[in-house]
Amino acid sequence: MLSAGQLGDPLLLTHPGHLTQATATALSDASSVTIIGGHLAVSSKTEHQLQDVLGR
């Protein structure tokens, strides 16, 4: 199993209920993200906000 650091990717944290501005800004140039954790860790609302940041 590889870690984000081994792949050269950052590990970003956000609030479970919404995407924080700091995380959204850090992802502004990202082409994809991998969400780790269930819906208690990252809500559907946060997932939709991530899709908006990525332009999907």
Secondary structure, DSSP 4 states (H G I P E B T S, - for coil): ---HHHHT------BTTB--HHHHHHTTT-S-----S-TTTS-HHHHHHHHHHHT-
